[in-house]
Amino acid sequence: MKKTDVAIIGAGASGIACACALGKRGKNVSLFEMSDRVGKKILVTGNGKCNLSNLFSDEKAYNENASDLIKILYSKYNSQYVIDFFNNIGLLTKAEKDGRVYPLCKQASAVLSVLRNELKRQGVDEICNAKIKNIKSVDGGFEITLESEKYFAKQVVVATGGKADYAGRENKNSQSVFDMLNLKTNTLSPTLSPVLVDSPYIKMLKGIRADGKVTLYKNGKEIKSETGEIQFTANALSGICVFNLSRIANRYDDCFIRVSLLHDYSFAELKALLKSRIKLVEKENVTEIFTGLFHKNIALALLKYTDIPTNISANKLNEKDIEKLANAINEFDFVCKKKTDFSNAQATSGGIDTKLINPNTFELKDKKGVFIIGEALDVDGDCGGYNLQFAFASGLCAGENL
Ligand SMILES: Cc1cc2nc3c(=O)[nH]c(=O)nc-3n(C[C@H](O)[C@H](O)[C@H](O)COP(=O)(O)OP(=O)(O)OC[C@H]3O[C@@H](n4cnc5c(N)ncnc54)[C@H](O)[C@@H]3O)c2cc1C
């Protein structure tokens, strides 16, 4: 049986960062990865540029039930800590105005290369194509059974990520490690993904992109708003602003997204705007009042949404119609459907509850010697580098303190 100080299961962002930190402390580390190479997902992050952190990382960018953990973790392992880690292993970084941090060369492959160089420098044993059959607690540590060999490790770090995987595939194997260790997860659902909607108008909007505001309502209560480019697909709302609502929209019943196409305008301003446009095209078809303002199909959808015939002339609109249209422009509602498949999701909402771990070491409070880091935990962040920031920070924290 091979012996090691620490076995890390999963060589993604968190597992690799943890291995680097442990290696630096002189620990003997075995890094088990089920696929043929370590850190493969890093290559597809940030559209191949890897948005590895965000200068504005704090608890507000994550799910509410992770707030306590994030506050403690980021009091030391904040974005600057992650940036310094990368600078020290040879990667220069650059932050954009919105705080997103990228490698200076804008290449995700460079991020993986410096991490792999560091793993080599620190003498970390990489075991790829690892098929872990069992993990059992034994005297003084853990016995890890692979297909053809066994390892003894004093401590085990679970860094298996979530269910979301790159290229729309689903990582089903992370769950098996939880089962082996008898760990229960909070409900897993896809996040940072398009939100499927049940709406008679969505098909006609397919392919349109429009700037605006999206607001998520759950049980009629406003939950969260985002602004940005809204993308309409045949059955979903998409775009980064929508991704940031998907954590809740994908998971719960009774959610709808309110699309506001001119959110800077008050109701009175919208009415005045519509009236002036009606004057301009009074004898033309009613759709012409939106020409130069919205895509033609948005105009048609707004008229259908408000039950106004599309074959009348603009000057046939009465005060009530104008009010209905002014309302619809900023209150175009789409009922959300729960999403259960992880294809096209960038992250997983749910996982091991953060209350079960010690926030200073990431060790499970009631399973000494077992540590959980990265997306395997019930922590998910908004778009913008927050998920990798957490993966790297939790990996470094566990690696330096376990
Ligand atoms: C397309 C895409 C783009 C993204 N872009 C960004 C971005 O720009 N910025 C950002 O902050 N976040 C981004 N994310 C999210 C980010 O990649 C993840 O949050 C982050 O990688 C999580 O790191 P992790 O180490 O916890 O898990 P992962 O990176 O998922 O790594 C887990 C590893 O464990 C391995 N594994 C799983 N089960 C087992 C097992 N049983 N045995 C052995 N190995 C196992 C997996 O193969 C994998 O290599 C993106 C995600 C996707 C899918």
Ligand as a Chemical Component Dictionary entry (heavy atoms), coordinates in Angstrom:
data_LIG
# 
_chem_comp.id                   LIG 
_chem_comp.type                 NON-POLYMER 
_chem_comp.pdbx_formal_charge   0 
_chem_comp.three_letter_code    LIG 
# 
loop_
_chem_comp_atom.comp_id 
_chem_comp_atom.atom_id 
_chem_comp_atom.alt_atom_id 
_chem_comp_atom.type_symbol 
_chem_comp_atom.charge 
_chem_comp_atom.model_Cartn_x 
_chem_comp_atom.model_Cartn_y 
_chem_comp_atom.model_Cartn_z 
_chem_comp_atom.pdbx_ordinal 
LIG C1  C1  C 0 -17.685 26.852 -19.150 1  
LIG C2  C2  C 0 -17.360 27.358 -17.774 2  
LIG C3  C3  C 0 -16.756 28.593 -17.651 3  
LIG C4  C4  C 0 -16.463 29.097 -16.375 4  
LIG N1  N1  N 0 -15.832 30.307 -16.282 5  
LIG C5  C5  C 0 -15.526 30.789 -15.061 6  
LIG C6  C6  C 0 -14.803 32.022 -14.925 7  
LIG O1  O1  O 0 -14.342 32.625 -15.912 8  
LIG N2  N2  N 0 -14.598 32.495 -13.666 9  
LIG C7  C7  C 0 -15.024 31.824 -12.547 10 
LIG O2  O2  O 0 -14.819 32.308 -11.437 11 
LIG N3  N3  N 0 -15.652 30.632 -12.648 12 
LIG C8  C8  C 0 -15.899 30.092 -13.861 13 
LIG N4  N4  N 0 -16.504 28.869 -13.959 14 
LIG C9  C9  C 0 -16.791 28.111 -12.713 15 
LIG C10 C10 C 0 -15.480 27.479 -12.194 16 
LIG O3  O3  O 0 -14.821 26.830 -13.259 17 
LIG C11 C11 C 0 -15.742 26.484 -11.064 18 
LIG O4  O4  O 0 -16.497 27.103 -10.057 19 
LIG C12 C12 C 0 -14.432 25.996 -10.476 20 
LIG O5  O5  O 0 -13.682 25.340 -11.465 21 
LIG C13 C13 C 0 -14.668 25.046 -9.305  22 
LIG O6  O6  O 0 -13.427 24.516 -8.917  23 
LIG P1  P1  P 0 -13.372 23.135 -8.127  24 
LIG O7  O7  O 0 -11.943 22.796 -7.944  25 
LIG O8  O8  O 0 -14.229 23.194 -6.923  26 
LIG O9  O9  O 0 -14.077 22.075 -9.098  27 
LIG P2  P2  P 0 -13.685 21.647 -10.576 28 
LIG O10 O10 O 0 -12.881 22.680 -11.245 29 
LIG O11 O11 O 0 -14.942 21.200 -11.190 30 
LIG O12 O12 O 0 -12.732 20.405 -10.346 31 
LIG C14 C14 C 0 -13.169 19.201 -9.800  32 
LIG C15 C15 C 0 -12.260 18.105 -10.309 33 
LIG O13 O13 O 0 -12.540 16.903 -9.625  34 
LIG C16 C16 C 0 -12.533 15.833 -10.533 35 
LIG N5  N5  N 0 -13.345 14.767 -9.955  36 
LIG C17 C17 C 0 -14.685 14.759 -9.725  37 
LIG N6  N6  N 0 -15.054 13.593 -9.162  38 
LIG C18 C18 C 0 -13.930 12.859 -9.023  39 
LIG C19 C19 C 0 -13.659 11.553 -8.515  40 
LIG N7  N7  N 0 -14.636 10.781 -8.047  41 
LIG N8  N8  N 0 -12.380 11.110 -8.517  42 
LIG C20 C20 C 0 -11.377 11.878 -9.011  43 
LIG N9  N9  N 0 -11.559 13.123 -9.524  44 
LIG C21 C21 C 0 -12.821 13.598 -9.515  45 
LIG C22 C22 C 0 -13.103 16.448 -11.815 46 
LIG O14 O14 O 0 -12.731 15.707 -12.951 47 
LIG C23 C23 C 0 -12.459 17.829 -11.798 48 
LIG O15 O15 O 0 -11.224 17.852 -12.451 49 
LIG C24 C24 C 0 -16.796 28.335 -15.215 50 
LIG C25 C25 C 0 -17.367 27.084 -15.365 51 
LIG C26 C26 C 0 -17.647 26.585 -16.619 52 
LIG C27 C27 C 0 -18.258 25.202 -16.740 53 
# 
loop_
_chem_comp_bond.comp_id 
_chem_comp_bond.atom_id_1 
_chem_comp_bond.atom_id_2 
_chem_comp_bond.value_order 
_chem_comp_bond.pdbx_ordinal 
LIG C1  C2  SING 1  
LIG C2  C3  SING 2  
LIG C2  C26 DOUB 3  
LIG C3  C4  DOUB 4  
LIG C4  N1  SING 5  
LIG C4  C24 SING 6  
LIG N1  C5  DOUB 7  
LIG C5  C6  SING 8  
LIG C5  C8  SING 9  
LIG C6  O1  DOUB 10 
LIG C6  N2  SING 11 
LIG N2  C7  SING 12 
LIG C7  O2  DOUB 13 
LIG C7  N3  SING 14 
LIG N3  C8  DOUB 15 
LIG C8  N4  SING 16 
LIG N4  C9  SING 17 
LIG N4  C24 SING 18 
LIG C9  C10 SING 19 
LIG C10 O3  SING 20 
LIG C10 C11 SING 21 
LIG C11 O4  SING 22 
LIG C11 C12 SING 23 
LIG C12 O5  SING 24 
LIG C12 C13 SING 25 
LIG C13 O6  SING 26 
LIG O6  P1  SING 27 
LIG P1  O7  DOUB 28 
LIG P1  O8  SING 29 
LIG P1  O9  SING 30 
LIG O9  P2  SING 31 
LIG P2  O10 DOUB 32 
LIG P2  O11 SING 33 
LIG P2  O12 SING 34 
LIG O12 C14 SING 35 
LIG C14 C15 SING 36 
LIG C15 O13 SING 37 
LIG C15 C23 SING 38 
LIG O13 C16 SING 39 
LIG C16 N5  SING 40 
LIG C16 C22 SING 41 
LIG N5  C17 SING 42 
LIG N5  C21 SING 43 
LIG C17 N6  DOUB 44 
LIG N6  C18 SING 45 
LIG C18 C19 SING 46 
LIG C18 C21 DOUB 47 
LIG C19 N7  SING 48 
LIG C19 N8  DOUB 49 
LIG N8  C20 SING 50 
LIG C20 N9  DOUB 51 
LIG N9  C21 SING 52 
LIG C22 O14 SING 53 
LIG C22 C23 SING 54 
LIG C23 O15 SING 55 
LIG C24 C25 DOUB 56 
LIG C25 C26 SING 57 
LIG C26 C27 SING 58 
# 
